[in-house]
Every structure is written in C-alpha cells, then in structure tokens.
Amino acid sequence: MERLSGFMDVPGRDWALDTQEAVIIRDAIPPDIWDKLRKCFLDGDIVSAQAKEVLLYLKDNSTITQMVQADPTSSLTFEYLYLKKPITNNIDKYFPAGKAATAIYERLNTLKAYLPEVIRKEISRKGSSKDKYTILNIGSGPGHDTIEILNENRDLAEKVHVTCLDPDGEALKIGMERVKEYGLLNSFSFVEKKLQDFSGDKFDMLLLIGIFCTRQSDISKKVIGNLTVYARWGGIIVFSMVKNKMVLGDPLTDFIMRLGGWHMKYKYEGEPAEIAMAAGWKPIDRFYDNLDYNCMTIARLQWNPTVCMKKTIYPVYRFFKSKKS
C-alpha cells in the first residue's frame, strides 16, 4: 500500500480551487496573491519566492496561519477548528469550512459518541476494583475530548480519572476552567510536562488524539512502542491517524498548511493497526469520523517477551547501572 506525501501527489487537483470553501479564501485576499497561490498550488511549490510571498501575506492577515507558523505543535489552533473560539478574520473563515478541518471537528464528535461505551466495557472487564479507571490523555491540549465525554456521561465521571498531559500551560488552563465550570474537578488532573519528563502510575487507557498527524510511520511506531511503560497489563491505547483520503479530499488545505510549516503525514488504510502490532500492542477495534479521514485505532497491551523486557528487566538494569556509576 502507498501513503501519499501531500497535495503534490493528488493528480488533477485544480478542482480544489473551485470549491465553495476555496471561494472564501479567494474573495478574502487580493487578486494577485490569489493568482500566485493558485500557481504555486498547481505547480506543487511551497519554496519559491512566489510561495514565500503568499505565505507572508497569509501570515500578516491570518491568525490561524500565524499560530501554525509560530508553533506547529500548539493545540490552541484547534480552539478555532473545534469552534470554541469565534472567527472574525475573513481568511480564517476558510479553515473550518474546508473538509480537512471539518474532519477534525467530526473526530471530536466521533470520540464523544464512541468512547463512552468503550470505557464502560473496559471498566466491566477490569472487574470490581475500587480504584477509578484511569486515562492518560497524552498531548491533550485543553482536553476537550475527555472533558466533554465525562460531562455528557455523568455515570463515568464517578468512575474515571483523567490525567491531561501537555507542555502547553495556556492550553491546560482552558481545560481547567472548563472542568471547574462543569463540576468535574475530582475527575481530572492537569500536568504541564512533556511526555519524556512524565512519570507516574500505570494507566488503564492511553489516549493520543492528533499526536501522530505530523509524524512519520517509523517514528509513530517507536513512540507507541515506548508507551507500553505507561500502561498496565491488559490496558488499551486509543490513537488517531490521518488517512490518505484527507489529502485526496482537501489538497488545498494541505498546501496552505505546508506553506505555514504544518506537514501532515498520511497513512494508508490498515497502516495504523500494522503500526500498533509492530509496536507490541494487539489491535482490537477501529472507528472513523464521518468523512472517513481519521482512523481511531484501539489496541490492547498483552504479554510478549519484548514488552516484558522493556517494562521490567530494562528498568531494573538501568537502576543498578546508575548506582554503579
């Protein structure tokens, strides 16, 4: 199976310049900038002087482009895509209208619809433990997905504790305010750290939504493999990856995002499950947003020699080695 590199791999992509959402950005920028944007898009060009001129104009006149270029990893951009913040800039009105951004919004709705039953089944599978079912929301941003799930499923709020882990303190503040507003303070913790600086108990579920959008498959496999140390035996991981179908359906947004420094890494159908299996997890389910652009994979951590070495013998070895030195 072949994964697509980006908009330049989409043949006959001129149709994307005539969609309703393309008209929004066309009418919001000067004709000469639109002509240059159009030419660069059709030529597969994001590095020429013309492309840089287009980027400079967008950067000066688009809040979302500014945010993406300043920090491509920031989750605060999604406050606009999740429709949590109003958009007043005419150029920025293009983004939530496009299919790629619509799929991001629908990914949130799909998680809200699908995950509660997954959590209920996992709580039942875990048995009569008095401990809460624990979720580590990695790269959570504000944590809108888990916050809205527990707010809309109050029976789960009594049984679940979510740790939102993100290095962006501003994003976590948004989540803290929302949790306080919903009366869910006992169900959430917020940790302002990078994953590599985080240590804690083993979790029943690891949740990674949007984390692998810009990561190559080999890097994604390595990250997912390393995450076994954060999960209890029999626990699950839920992660999203974007499919080739997204760039095929919305190559113009891919082009604009690449201009700003956001480079999506698309996966072919079935690849997320292959990555999970190669990383030491057993895929058990998958589900999609209603545009079929995002694949959410569920995989379970089961015993295997490689994972056992990583979770037990290697840490003991490192401990004694550090004592020697």
SVG drawing of the C-alpha trace seen along z (x, -y; Angstrom):
<svg xmlns="http://www.w3.org/2000/svg" viewBox="-25 -43 56 56">
<polyline fill="none" stroke="black" stroke-width="0.4" points="0.0,0.0 1.2,-3.5 1.0,-6.5 0.6,-10.0 3.2,-12.7 0.9,-15.6 -1.2,-17.8 1.5,-17.4 0.6,-13.7 -3.0,-14.5 -3.4,-14.4 -5.8,-16.8 -6.1,-18.9 -7.3,-22.1 -10.9,-21.2 -9.9,-22.2 -9.6,-25.8 -13.3,-26.0 -14.9,-24.6 -17.2,-26.7 -14.5,-26.9 -11.8,-28.0 -14.1,-30.9 -13.9,-32.1 -10.2,-32.5 -10.1,-33.7 -12.5,-36.6 -10.6,-37.4 -7.2,-38.1 -6.0,-40.4 -6.3,-39.0 -2.5,-39.0 -2.0,-36.9 -4.7,-34.5 -3.1,-34.1 0.3,-33.3 -1.4,-30.9 -3.2,-29.2 0.0,-28.8 2.1,-27.5 -0.7,-25.0 -0.9,-23.7 2.9,-23.6 3.4,-21.8 5.5,-24.6 6.0,-25.7 9.5,-27.1 9.8,-29.6 9.8,-33.4 6.2,-33.4 5.2,-30.8 7.0,-32.9 5.1,-36.0 1.8,-34.1 2.9,-32.9 3.9,-36.4 0.6,-37.8 -1.3,-35.0 1.0,-35.3 0.2,-39.1 -3.5,-38.7 -4.5,-35.3 -4.5,-34.5 -4.5,-30.7 -1.6,-30.9 0.3,-33.0 -0.3,-30.4 0.7,-27.5 3.9,-29.1 4.8,-30.2 4.3,-26.8 3.1,-23.9 2.7,-21.7 0.3,-24.0 -3.1,-22.7 -4.5,-26.3 -5.2,-26.4 -7.8,-23.7 -9.8,-26.1 -10.9,-27.6 -11.4,-24.3 -13.4,-22.9 -15.5,-26.1 -14.6,-27.0 -13.4,-30.5 -15.2,-32.8 -13.5,-33.6 -13.7,-37.2 -10.9,-37.2 -12.2,-36.6 -9.2,-34.5 -9.5,-32.3 -13.2,-31.5 -11.8,-29.3 -10.2,-26.8 -13.3,-25.4 -15.2,-25.4 -12.7,-23.0 -13.2,-19.2 -9.9,-18.6 -10.9,-20.9 -14.5,-19.6 -13.0,-16.1 -11.0,-17.4 -14.3,-18.7 -16.1,-15.5 -13.2,-13.5 -14.1,-15.1 -17.8,-14.2 -16.9,-10.7 -14.8,-10.2 -17.7,-11.6 -20.1,-9.1 -17.8,-6.0 -15.5,-6.2 -18.1,-6.1 -19.1,-2.6 -15.5,-1.5 -14.7,-2.9 -17.8,-1.2 -16.7,2.2 -13.2,1.7 -14.4,0.9 -16.5,4.0 -13.6,6.1 -11.4,4.7 -13.7,6.1 -14.7,5.0 -11.7,2.8 -12.5,-0.1 -9.9,-2.2 -11.1,-4.6 -10.5,-3.7 -7.5,-5.8 -6.9,-7.6 -3.7,-9.3 -4.6,-11.9 -1.2,-12.5 -0.7,-15.8 -4.2,-16.6 -4.2,-20.3 -7.2,-21.6 -8.6,-18.0 -11.9,-18.8 -12.5,-15.2 -12.3,-13.7 -13.9,-16.7 -16.9,-16.6 -17.2,-12.8 -17.4,-12.8 -19.6,-15.9 -22.1,-14.1 -21.8,-10.8 -22.0,-11.6 -22.0,-7.9 -18.5,-7.7 -17.4,-10.8 -17.9,-8.9 -15.7,-6.0 -13.0,-7.6 -10.0,-9.8 -8.2,-11.6 -4.7,-13.0 -4.3,-15.6 -0.6,-15.8 0.6,-18.6 3.6,-21.0 1.4,-24.0 0.3,-25.6 -2.1,-28.0 -4.0,-25.1 -4.2,-23.3 -5.7,-26.5 -8.5,-26.3 -9.2,-22.8 -9.0,-23.6 -11.6,-26.3 -13.9,-24.0 -13.6,-21.3 -14.4,-23.8 -17.4,-25.1 -18.7,-21.5 -18.1,-20.5 -15.6,-17.8 -12.7,-18.7 -12.5,-15.3 -12.3,-13.6 -9.3,-15.4 -5.7,-16.3 -3.6,-18.6 0.2,-18.1 2.3,-20.7 5.1,-18.4 6.4,-16.7 5.9,-13.0 9.6,-12.2 9.6,-14.2 6.5,-12.5 6.5,-9.6 3.6,-8.1 1.4,-5.1 0.3,-2.7 -2.9,-3.7 -5.8,-1.7 -6.1,-3.7 -3.7,-5.8 -5.3,-8.4 -3.4,-10.1 -5.6,-12.2 -3.9,-14.2 -0.4,-13.4 0.6,-11.4 -0.8,-13.7 2.7,-15.1 4.8,-12.1 6.3,-9.5 5.2,-5.9 8.6,-4.8 8.5,-7.5 4.9,-6.7 5.8,-3.1 8.7,-3.9 6.5,-6.3 3.7,-3.8 6.2,-1.1 7.7,-3.2 4.3,-4.0 3.9,-0.4 5.7,-1.5 2.8,-3.8 0.1,-1.1 -1.0,1.6 -1.1,5.2 -4.4,5.6 -4.8,1.9 -5.6,0.2 -4.3,-2.6 -6.6,-4.7 -4.9,-6.8 -5.8,-8.7 -4.0,-8.9 -5.0,-10.7 -5.6,-8.7 -4.7,-9.3 -8.3,-10.2 -7.9,-13.5 -5.4,-15.0 -7.3,-13.4 -10.5,-15.2 -8.9,-18.5 -5.5,-19.1 -5.8,-22.9 -5.8,-22.9 -2.8,-20.6 -1.0,-23.1 -1.8,-26.1 -0.7,-24.3 2.6,-23.2 3.3,-26.8 2.9,-27.6 5.1,-24.7 2.4,-22.1 3.3,-18.9 0.7,-16.1 1.9,-12.5 -0.9,-10.5 -1.3,-6.7 -2.8,-4.1 -5.9,-2.0 -4.8,0.5 -1.5,-1.0 -2.4,-2.3 -3.2,1.3 0.1,2.5 2.0,-0.1 0.3,0.8 1.0,4.5 4.7,3.9 5.0,1.7 3.8,4.5 0.1,3.9 -2.8,6.1 -5.3,4.1 -8.9,4.9 -11.0,2.3 -11.1,-0.9 -13.5,-3.6 -13.7,-6.7 -15.1,-10.2 -18.0,-10.5 -15.7,-11.7 -13.5,-8.7 -10.4,-10.9 -9.3,-10.0 -8.8,-6.4 -9.0,-5.8 -7.3,-2.6 -7.8,-0.7 -5.2,1.8 -4.6,3.8 -1.3,4.4 -0.7,8.1 2.3,10.0 5.1,10.6 8.8,11.0 9.9,7.7 7.4,5.6 8.1,7.6 11.9,6.8 11.1,3.1 8.7,2.9 10.6,5.0 14.1,6.1 15.4,3.0 14.3,0.6 16.0,2.8 19.1,2.9 19.2,-0.9 18.7,-1.3 21.6,0.8 23.8,-0.7 23.1,-4.2 24.0,-3.0 27.4,-1.7 28.2,-5.0"/>
</svg>
